[in-house]
């Protein structure tokens, strides 16, 4: 059972773009980010891809801190997909070393700022030492209640849906459930993000305009902001630009604008 953090927002604005401020009352409750562009960032600088990932880790630190400070309750980062296992083994192993280093270096800050670490994906596929460190960090941060940091590791959206369908099929075979009882709510409860709200905003860096098998079920009504900036260069000004863009949107969820206005009144 996941308890979603709730913030007390006493101020009216925080952070600033070059033209306007964000409104705390209209922040996304769940922000998801596809952190893309590490390799291209490195290539343009004649560096190895591993150096690009190392630079990207600094952006993770910056964005986690910024989200915690302004009061975004849930941040989900697409860190390693199912498809990423196809990359050169040297790069994959370097990514696990970077993750281990990040967890060790950021534990105290997560504890000081009441950030709870969570994972989505098949983490049992990770190297045993990394898996163990992840579980230890999640256990230590479990009491924290101010923010959830979800790391998507060995994650695939289609795989997640298949896994949920298998769980429900097994329940039907065991006579614990009738097929007619399966609905969207029940399927959602069998996703990795059960008990969490769906993402309000997805940010993808590097200019690519696709969702890359990320949170396919959860993003039915997610707003999407594409930044041309490579992830290693994505910092707080770019985050604030994305949040400002999000706050300009009219979210209707299939309804008309007039219906939405009446509900607000």
C-alpha positions as CSV (number, residue, x, y, z in Angstrom):
1,X,0.0,0.0,0.0
2,X,1.5,3.3,-1.0
3,X,0.5,6.5,0.8
4,X,0.6,9.4,-1.5
5,X,2.2,12.5,0.0
6,X,0.1,15.6,0.5
7,X,1.7,19.1,0.8
8,X,0.6,22.1,2.6
9,X,1.0,25.0,0.2
10,X,1.1,28.2,2.0
11,X,2.8,30.2,-0.7
12,X,1.3,31.2,-4.0
13,X,4.3,30.8,-6.3
14,X,7.8,29.4,-6.5
15,X,10.5,29.2,-9.1
16,X,10.5,31.6,-12.0
17,X,10.9,31.4,-15.8
18,X,12.0,34.5,-17.7
19,X,8.4,35.6,-18.1
20,X,6.2,34.2,-15.3
21,X,5.9,32.2,-12.1
22,X,4.4,28.8,-11.5
23,X,1.4,28.5,-9.2
24,X,1.9,25.9,-6.4
25,X,-1.8,25.1,-6.3
26,X,-1.6,23.9,-10.0
27,X,1.5,21.8,-9.7
28,X,1.2,18.2,-11.1
29,X,0.7,15.7,-8.3
30,X,2.7,13.2,-10.4
31,X,5.5,14.2,-12.7
32,X,7.1,11.6,-15.0
33,X,10.3,12.2,-17.0
34,X,11.9,10.4,-19.9
35,X,15.5,11.3,-19.4
36,X,16.8,11.2,-22.9
37,X,19.9,12.5,-24.7
38,X,22.9,11.4,-22.6
39,X,24.5,9.7,-25.5
40,X,24.1,12.5,-28.0
41,X,25.2,15.0,-25.4
42,X,28.4,13.0,-24.9
43,X,29.0,12.5,-28.7
44,X,28.8,16.2,-29.4
45,X,31.6,16.7,-26.9
46,X,33.7,13.8,-28.1
47,X,33.1,12.0,-24.8
48,X,32.1,8.4,-24.1
49,X,28.4,7.6,-23.6
50,X,29.3,6.7,-20.0
51,X,30.4,10.3,-19.4
52,X,27.0,11.3,-20.7
53,X,25.3,9.1,-18.2
54,X,27.5,10.5,-15.5
55,X,26.6,14.1,-16.4
56,X,22.9,13.0,-16.5
57,X,23.2,11.8,-12.9
58,X,23.8,15.4,-11.9
59,X,20.6,16.5,-13.6
60,X,18.8,13.8,-11.5
61,X,20.1,15.3,-8.3
62,X,19.1,18.8,-9.4
63,X,15.5,17.9,-10.5
64,X,14.8,15.7,-7.5
65,X,15.8,18.6,-5.2
66,X,13.8,21.1,-7.1
67,X,10.7,18.9,-7.1
68,X,11.0,18.3,-3.4
69,X,11.4,22.0,-2.7
70,X,8.4,23.2,-4.7
71,X,6.2,20.4,-3.5
72,X,5.6,17.8,-6.2
73,X,4.5,14.7,-4.3
74,X,5.5,12.0,-6.9
75,X,8.4,12.0,-9.4
76,X,8.9,9.0,-11.7
77,X,12.1,8.8,-13.7
78,X,12.6,6.4,-16.6
79,X,16.1,5.2,-15.7
80,X,16.5,1.9,-17.6
81,X,14.0,0.2,-19.9
82,X,13.6,-3.4,-20.8
83,X,15.0,-2.6,-24.2
84,X,18.2,-1.0,-22.7
85,X,19.5,-4.5,-21.9
86,X,20.4,-4.7,-25.6
87,X,23.0,-2.0,-25.2
88,X,26.7,-2.8,-24.9
89,X,27.5,-4.7,-21.7
90,X,30.2,-2.2,-20.7
91,X,27.6,0.7,-20.9
92,X,25.0,-1.3,-18.9
93,X,27.5,-2.2,-16.2
94,X,28.5,1.4,-16.0
95,X,24.9,2.4,-15.5
96,X,24.5,0.0,-12.5
97,X,27.7,1.5,-11.0
98,X,26.3,5.0,-11.4
99,X,23.0,3.9,-9.8
100,X,24.8,2.3,-6.9
101,X,26.9,5.4,-6.4
102,X,23.8,7.6,-6.5
103,X,21.9,5.6,-4.0
104,X,24.8,5.6,-1.5
105,X,25.5,9.3,-1.9
106,X,21.9,10.5,-1.8
107,X,20.5,8.4,1.1
108,X,21.2,11.0,3.7
109,X,19.6,13.7,1.6
110,X,16.5,11.5,1.0
111,X,16.2,10.9,4.8
112,X,16.8,14.6,5.6
113,X,14.1,15.6,3.1
114,X,11.6,12.8,3.8
115,X,11.8,11.4,0.3
116,X,10.7,7.7,-0.1
117,X,12.5,5.7,-2.8
118,X,10.3,3.3,-4.8
119,X,10.9,1.3,-7.9
120,X,8.8,0.1,-10.8
121,X,9.9,-2.7,-13.1
122,X,11.5,-6.1,-12.9
123,X,14.3,-5.2,-10.4
124,X,15.0,-8.9,-9.9
125,X,16.7,-8.8,-13.3
126,X,19.3,-6.3,-12.0
127,X,22.7,-7.4,-10.7
128,X,22.3,-8.9,-7.2
129,X,24.4,-6.2,-5.5
130,X,22.4,-3.4,-7.1
131,X,19.1,-5.2,-6.2
132,X,20.2,-5.6,-2.6
133,X,21.2,-1.9,-2.4
134,X,17.9,-0.8,-3.9
135,X,15.9,-2.9,-1.4
136,X,18.0,-1.6,1.5
137,X,17.5,2.0,0.4
138,X,13.7,1.5,-0.1
139,X,13.5,-0.1,3.4
140,X,15.4,2.8,5.0
141,X,13.3,5.5,3.3
142,X,10.0,3.7,3.7
143,X,8.8,5.9,6.7
144,X,9.4,9.1,4.7
145,X,6.1,10.8,3.8
146,X,6.9,14.1,1.9
147,X,7.8,12.8,-1.6
148,X,7.9,9.6,-3.6
149,X,10.8,9.1,-6.0
150,X,10.0,6.3,-8.4
151,X,12.9,4.8,-10.4
152,X,11.7,2.8,-13.5
153,X,14.3,0.1,-13.8
154,X,14.2,-2.8,-16.2
155,X,10.7,-1.4,-17.0
156,X,8.5,-1.7,-20.0
157,X,4.9,-0.5,-20.3
158,X,3.7,-3.5,-22.4
159,X,5.4,-5.9,-20.0
160,X,3.6,-4.2,-17.1
161,X,0.2,-4.6,-18.7
162,X,1.0,-8.3,-19.5
163,X,2.0,-8.8,-15.9
164,X,-1.2,-7.3,-14.6
165,X,-3.3,-9.4,-17.0
166,X,-1.5,-12.5,-15.9
167,X,-2.2,-11.7,-12.2
168,X,-5.9,-11.3,-13.0
169,X,-6.0,-14.4,-15.1
170,X,-4.4,-16.4,-12.3
171,X,-7.0,-15.0,-9.9
172,X,-9.8,-16.2,-12.3
173,X,-8.3,-19.7,-12.6
174,X,-8.2,-19.9,-8.8
175,X,-11.9,-18.9,-8.6
176,X,-11.0,-15.8,-6.7
177,X,-12.3,-13.5,-9.4
178,X,-14.9,-13.6,-12.2
179,X,-13.7,-12.3,-15.6
180,X,-16.8,-10.0,-15.7
181,X,-15.5,-8.3,-12.5
182,X,-12.4,-7.1,-14.2
183,X,-12.5,-3.3,-14.9
184,X,-10.2,-0.4,-15.3
185,X,-9.9,0.1,-11.6
186,X,-8.9,-3.5,-11.0
187,X,-6.4,-3.4,-13.8
188,X,-4.9,-0.2,-12.4
189,X,-4.5,-1.9,-9.0
190,X,-2.4,-4.5,-10.6
191,X,0.1,-2.0,-12.1
192,X,3.4,-1.1,-10.4
193,X,1.8,2.3,-9.7
194,X,-1.2,1.0,-7.8
195,X,-2.5,3.5,-5.2
196,X,-0.7,6.4,-7.0
197,X,-2.4,8.9,-9.2
198,X,-1.6,8.7,-12.9
199,X,1.0,11.1,-14.2
200,X,-0.4,14.6,-14.8
201,X,2.7,15.7,-16.8
202,X,5.3,13.8,-18.8
203,X,8.5,15.6,-19.7
204,X,10.7,14.1,-22.4
205,X,14.1,15.7,-23.1
206,X,16.3,15.8,-26.2
207,X,13.4,16.7,-28.6
208,X,12.2,13.1,-29.3
209,X,8.4,12.9,-29.6
210,X,7.5,9.4,-28.5
211,X,6.8,7.8,-25.1
212,X,9.1,4.8,-25.7
213,X,7.0,2.1,-23.9
214,X,6.7,4.2,-20.7
215,X,3.6,4.0,-18.5
216,X,1.4,3.1,-21.4
217,X,-1.6,2.4,-19.2
218,X,-1.2,5.3,-16.9
219,X,-0.7,8.1,-19.5
220,X,-4.1,8.0,-21.1
221,X,-4.7,11.7,-20.1
222,X,-1.2,12.8,-19.3
223,X,-0.1,16.2,-20.6
224,X,3.2,15.9,-22.6
225,X,6.0,18.5,-22.7
226,X,8.9,17.9,-25.1
227,X,12.1,19.8,-24.3
228,X,14.8,20.1,-27.0
229,X,17.4,20.1,-24.2
230,X,19.5,17.0,-23.7
231,X,19.1,15.5,-20.2
232,X,22.6,16.4,-18.9
233,X,21.7,20.1,-19.6
234,X,18.2,19.9,-18.2
235,X,18.1,21.9,-15.0
236,X,15.7,23.9,-12.9
237,X,15.0,26.7,-15.5
238,X,13.9,24.0,-18.0
239,X,11.8,22.3,-15.3
240,X,10.1,25.5,-14.6
241,X,9.4,26.1,-18.3
242,X,7.8,22.7,-18.5
243,X,5.6,23.4,-15.4
244,X,4.6,26.8,-16.7
245,X,3.6,25.1,-20.0
246,X,1.6,22.5,-18.1
247,X,-0.2,25.2,-16.1
248,X,-1.4,26.9,-19.3
249,X,-3.2,23.7,-20.4
250,X,-6.9,23.1,-20.1
251,X,-7.3,19.5,-18.9
252,X,-10.8,18.3,-19.9
253,X,-10.5,14.5,-19.7
254,X,-13.0,14.1,-22.5
255,X,-15.4,16.7,-21.4
256,X,-16.1,20.1,-22.9
257,X,-14.5,23.3,-21.7
258,X,-17.9,24.5,-20.6
259,X,-18.4,21.4,-18.4
260,X,-15.1,21.9,-16.8
261,X,-15.9,25.5,-16.0
262,X,-19.2,24.5,-14.4
263,X,-17.5,21.9,-12.2
264,X,-15.0,24.5,-11.0
265,X,-17.9,26.8,-10.1
